[in-house]
Structures are given as structure tokens and as C-alpha cells.
Amino acid sequence: MLVAIGGAATAGPLVDAVAAYQRGDYATALRLWHPLAEQGDADAQFHLGVMYESGQGVLRNDAEAIKWYRKAAEQDDAVAQFNLGIMYTKGEGMSPNHAEATLWYRLAADHGLAGAQFNLGMMSAEGQGVSQDYVQADMWLTLAASQLPALGKDQRNTTVDARDRVASKMTPPQLVEAQELVFEWTIEHRHVGRLRALLESMRLDKETPERLAVVPGQVQAQAGDLRGSPVSSSVGLHGLILEDRGSKPIRRALNLRPSGRR
């Protein structure tokens, strides 16, 4: 079900725009989304960003894409924040700006988007846009890996391999600190599904003794009491390595995001 930010009055045009987009009638989708975007509808703003970035129904215009992504991102749209981070990372329509990219990735990562967590982890490991920090890198890559099994083995393997390369450069105390941060983030953001996946992965994965050592009793005790859900795993990964941007607009249009959050 679509979320109509402007109320019932916008539900019809939003649904019609999605239907037009899905059948490849980009001119109609653009005509319907544009006035809604001007009125402040974040869904419509996001889709205009997609269309300008991809050149669907309009000439490709990275500046316009950034403009509309930013408007949606400033309304806390997680996927718009994510895509904005990608454009700043790659320098689409501008010079690359890794510091700006990490700001948007962090917002999207805190919504639970695995692609943003992956990118933030890689940038922390490489010192791009932020100071090099293996503890933060391990934390974000672990969070990303925890929700990847449903998305395919190759994506999970890529993320786990990256995390393990980072872990090989860390001391045992750093590994413990990173795992503690993972659990703190998961509890703070009330991702009960993610917490259960983390606990299960720690039982099943072949990990170092240092990593296995951190399974706080209070975390296990609280796992059953948490409420909420992570961002749906069907939201595609669009990152530095894990990228499939072509399918993103339809997935986003179908509103695959956590209940009560954007």
C-alpha cells in the first residue's frame, strides 16, 4: 500500500503515476509526479530524482536528480538519502565529495539499509570521507551482512569477505568493541529481526574466538521484548560494489519499507 504524504487527495495520482511508470509510460508518470513533488510529497520527489538520474522520460540531468533526491532526503526518506550518497561518492553531476556522501549514508544506514551500511563500512575502512576506523567499519559491515542471506549468496559473500578483511587488521579488543557496537545499535534502533539474525549468525558462522566471546546476556534477554522491524530485505543494494539501481524505482514505489518509518 502506498503512503500518501499529502493525504487522500494525492493517493490517486500517486497510484496512477506508479502504474504509468511500471508500464514504461514515463511521460505520464512525470506529469503526475511533478506537481506532487512541488507540493512537498517525498515519494514524488524521490521518483523525480530517479527519472532525472536515469533519463526516463526526460533528458538525464544529474543536477535535477540531486535537487529532488535532496528534497526527499531532507524529509527523512531513507532511499533518497542513500541515492544521494551514491551520487556524491561517484561525483555524478559534481566532483566527488566523500564527506558529504558519508553524511547521507549514515542517515540511510540508521534506517537499516544494508547498502548504506556496506558503503559506510567500506569508507570507514578506507578512510574516505571519515577518519579510518576499523572498529566502525567492522560494525557497519557486520550489520549489513546480518540481513543479506535472503538477497543472495554472492552479495552476502562480498560483504562477509570485506568484513573479514577488515577484521584481520584488528586487535582482539577492537573486535570485541565492534561487536558491542553492533548490539548497541541493534537495540537502540529496535530491529528485533536483525538482532535475532545476529545472534544466529554468531552461533553458526566460523568466527574468531574474540568475536564469539561477545554475546551479551542482556542482549539475548531483551531480544524477545523488542518491537519493530528492519527495512525490508527486498530493497535493493545500490552501493560501491553492491549495486542494482535499475530495479530500485519499482521497489521503492511499492513502498517496501518498515511500518511507520520512511
Legacy VTK file of the C-alpha trace (Angstrom):
# vtk DataFile Version 3.0
C-alpha trace
ASCII
DATASET POLYDATA
POINTS 262 float
0.000 0.000 0.000
1.328 3.417 -0.901
1.764 6.081 1.724
0.133 9.305 0.578
2.051 12.050 2.353
-0.418 14.692 1.318
-3.466 12.641 2.361
-6.267 11.030 0.408
-6.225 13.772 -2.194
-2.852 12.590 -3.505
-3.432 8.834 -3.280
-4.995 8.608 -6.734
-2.260 10.470 -8.637
0.448 8.564 -6.747
-1.053 5.202 -7.648
-1.617 6.302 -11.248
1.963 7.538 -11.504
3.360 4.252 -10.217
1.200 2.311 -12.683
2.347 4.533 -15.544
5.981 4.133 -14.525
5.692 0.359 -14.313
4.276 0.080 -17.816
7.011 2.359 -19.189
4.808 5.420 -19.731
7.369 7.803 -18.277
5.781 10.938 -19.707
2.558 10.289 -17.799
4.423 9.334 -14.624
6.441 12.549 -14.833
3.321 14.643 -15.435
1.620 13.148 -12.361
4.608 13.161 -10.022
5.893 16.648 -10.786
3.077 18.700 -9.193
3.045 16.380 -6.181
6.796 16.840 -5.782
6.371 20.611 -5.973
3.786 20.333 -3.189
6.311 18.534 -0.991
5.406 14.864 -1.442
8.583 12.887 -0.659
7.566 9.843 -2.724
7.072 12.001 -5.807
10.319 13.874 -5.126
12.196 10.597 -4.891
10.789 9.356 -8.182
11.622 12.588 -9.977
15.179 12.110 -8.756
15.195 8.602 -10.217
13.817 9.768 -13.556
16.272 12.646 -13.916
19.182 10.438 -12.863
18.199 7.669 -15.280
16.956 9.823 -18.159
13.499 8.236 -18.099
11.002 10.496 -19.852
13.423 13.415 -19.593
16.981 14.181 -20.584
19.368 12.901 -17.944
20.164 15.754 -15.576
22.259 14.947 -12.513
21.732 18.402 -11.011
17.959 17.940 -11.115
18.311 14.437 -9.731
20.330 15.733 -6.794
17.807 18.541 -6.241
14.864 16.146 -5.946
16.732 13.467 -4.016
17.822 16.098 -1.523
14.267 17.365 -1.040
13.079 13.807 -0.304
16.144 13.045 1.818
15.520 16.121 3.948
12.112 14.625 4.719
13.918 11.546 6.052
13.371 9.344 3.002
15.990 6.637 3.548
16.406 5.508 -0.060
16.712 9.099 -1.269
19.409 9.639 1.370
21.141 6.524 0.103
20.988 7.512 -3.569
22.202 10.995 -2.736
25.187 9.433 -1.000
25.948 7.380 -4.110
25.863 10.442 -6.349
28.246 12.315 -4.048
30.537 9.271 -3.868
30.726 8.813 -7.616
30.761 12.502 -8.473
27.668 12.348 -10.642
26.995 15.915 -11.741
29.746 17.270 -9.492
33.186 16.476 -8.145
33.204 13.511 -5.742
32.552 14.588 -2.171
33.137 11.674 0.169
32.499 13.711 3.316
29.031 14.702 2.077
28.387 11.125 0.943
29.107 9.700 4.383
26.624 12.092 5.983
23.810 10.767 3.783
24.945 7.155 4.067
24.872 7.451 7.849
21.262 8.650 7.819
20.234 5.821 5.499
22.303 3.294 7.465
20.483 4.242 10.646
17.231 3.360 8.868
18.666 -0.122 8.355
19.506 -0.020 4.629
22.150 -2.690 4.098
23.640 -0.970 1.060
24.254 2.206 3.037
25.745 0.202 5.896
28.036 -1.586 3.457
29.199 1.669 1.853
29.718 3.322 5.226
31.727 0.325 6.393
33.960 0.403 3.304
34.517 4.145 3.571
35.389 3.804 7.266
37.869 1.050 6.404
39.469 3.108 3.642
39.311 6.495 5.351
37.142 8.056 2.646
35.080 10.969 3.913
35.796 9.954 7.513
38.875 9.076 9.522
39.949 5.479 9.013
38.305 3.446 11.753
38.339 -0.350 11.597
36.006 -0.681 14.568
33.314 1.381 12.839
33.984 -0.424 9.564
33.544 -3.833 11.182
30.379 -2.698 12.910
28.672 -1.462 9.725
29.772 -4.443 7.619
28.517 -6.851 10.275
25.153 -5.093 10.340
24.935 -5.253 6.546
25.877 -8.931 6.447
23.263 -9.799 9.064
20.367 -9.117 6.682
21.831 -10.419 3.422
21.024 -14.158 3.229
17.642 -13.514 1.642
19.220 -11.300 -1.013
21.549 -13.924 -2.446
24.738 -15.731 -1.647
27.004 -13.554 -3.806
26.002 -10.329 -2.057
26.437 -11.897 1.360
29.820 -13.364 0.439
31.037 -9.999 -0.844
30.041 -8.318 2.401
31.376 -11.048 4.675
34.681 -11.116 2.769
35.015 -7.348 3.175
34.244 -7.592 6.876
36.762 -10.402 7.342
39.478 -8.398 5.583
38.822 -5.549 7.996
38.743 -7.922 10.978
42.145 -9.340 10.006
43.635 -5.898 10.698
42.029 -5.531 14.119
43.190 -6.437 17.595
41.057 -8.728 19.811
39.890 -5.769 21.957
38.858 -3.910 18.796
36.825 -6.905 17.629
35.058 -7.011 20.975
34.342 -3.279 20.813
32.940 -3.570 17.284
30.605 -6.395 18.280
29.389 -4.456 21.291
28.599 -1.509 18.996
26.628 -3.839 16.721
24.408 -4.947 19.577
24.036 -1.413 20.931
22.957 -0.135 17.508
20.535 -3.012 17.016
18.876 -2.486 20.395
18.764 1.296 20.004
17.065 1.005 16.628
14.770 -1.774 17.813
15.483 -4.133 14.925
14.288 -7.333 16.520
14.624 -9.350 13.306
18.179 -8.150 12.824
19.084 -8.936 16.415
17.863 -12.484 16.069
19.817 -12.859 12.805
22.949 -11.564 14.501
22.626 -13.981 17.380
22.006 -16.861 14.990
24.952 -15.929 12.764
27.229 -15.869 15.788
26.175 -19.432 16.564
26.599 -20.713 13.012
29.411 -18.696 11.400
33.019 -19.740 11.705
34.240 -16.761 13.651
37.282 -15.889 15.675
37.134 -16.653 19.414
37.252 -12.934 20.098
34.131 -12.325 18.013
32.269 -15.256 19.563
33.149 -14.042 23.034
30.705 -11.141 22.808
27.114 -12.321 23.130
25.889 -10.111 25.967
23.411 -11.890 28.185
21.273 -8.786 28.478
21.004 -8.627 24.689
19.668 -12.170 24.488
17.299 -11.471 27.362
15.911 -8.357 25.667
15.615 -9.893 22.195
12.131 -11.222 22.806
10.920 -7.904 24.228
11.859 -5.686 21.282
9.208 -4.411 18.903
9.664 -3.092 15.368
11.063 -4.365 12.095
14.081 -3.684 9.903
13.882 -2.270 6.403
12.653 -4.990 4.074
15.453 -7.048 2.577
13.817 -6.668 -0.830
15.064 -3.084 -1.026
17.983 -3.424 -3.408
21.586 -2.758 -2.568
22.927 0.176 -4.540
26.439 0.631 -3.250
30.054 0.952 -4.248
30.139 -2.756 -5.029
26.617 -3.993 -4.384
24.626 -2.037 -6.928
21.458 -2.755 -8.888
19.980 0.648 -9.444
17.810 -0.349 -12.400
15.269 -2.175 -10.246
15.225 0.365 -7.424
12.429 2.715 -8.572
9.763 -0.003 -8.764
10.794 -1.462 -5.417
10.666 1.966 -3.832
7.337 2.781 -5.488
5.795 -0.313 -3.949
6.671 1.100 -0.534
8.871 -1.750 0.734
9.965 -0.067 3.938
9.389 -0.527 7.645
5.999 0.219 9.080
5.739 3.730 10.476
9.116 4.837 9.102
10.306 6.248 5.840
LINES 1 263
262 0 1 2 3 4 5 6 7 8 9 10 11 12 13 14 15 16 17 18 19 20 21 22 23 24 25 26 27 28 29 30 31 32 33 34 35 36 37 38 39 40 41 42 43 44 45 46 47 48 49 50 51 52 53 54 55 56 57 58 59 60 61 62 63 64 65 66 67 68 69 70 71 72 73 74 75 76 77 78 79 80 81 82 83 84 85 86 87 88 89 90 91 92 93 94 95 96 97 98 99 100 101 102 103 104 105 106 107 108 109 110 111 112 113 114 115 116 117 118 119 120 121 122 123 124 125 126 127 128 129 130 131 132 133 134 135 136 137 138 139 140 141 142 143 144 145 146 147 148 149 150 151 152 153 154 155 156 157 158 159 160 161 162 163 164 165 166 167 168 169 170 171 172 173 174 175 176 177 178 179 180 181 182 183 184 185 186 187 188 189 190 191 192 193 194 195 196 197 198 199 200 201 202 203 204 205 206 207 208 209 210 211 212 213 214 215 216 217 218 219 220 221 222 223 224 225 226 227 228 229 230 231 232 233 234 235 236 237 238 239 240 241 242 243 244 245 246 247 248 249 250 251 252 253 254 255 256 257 258 259 260 261
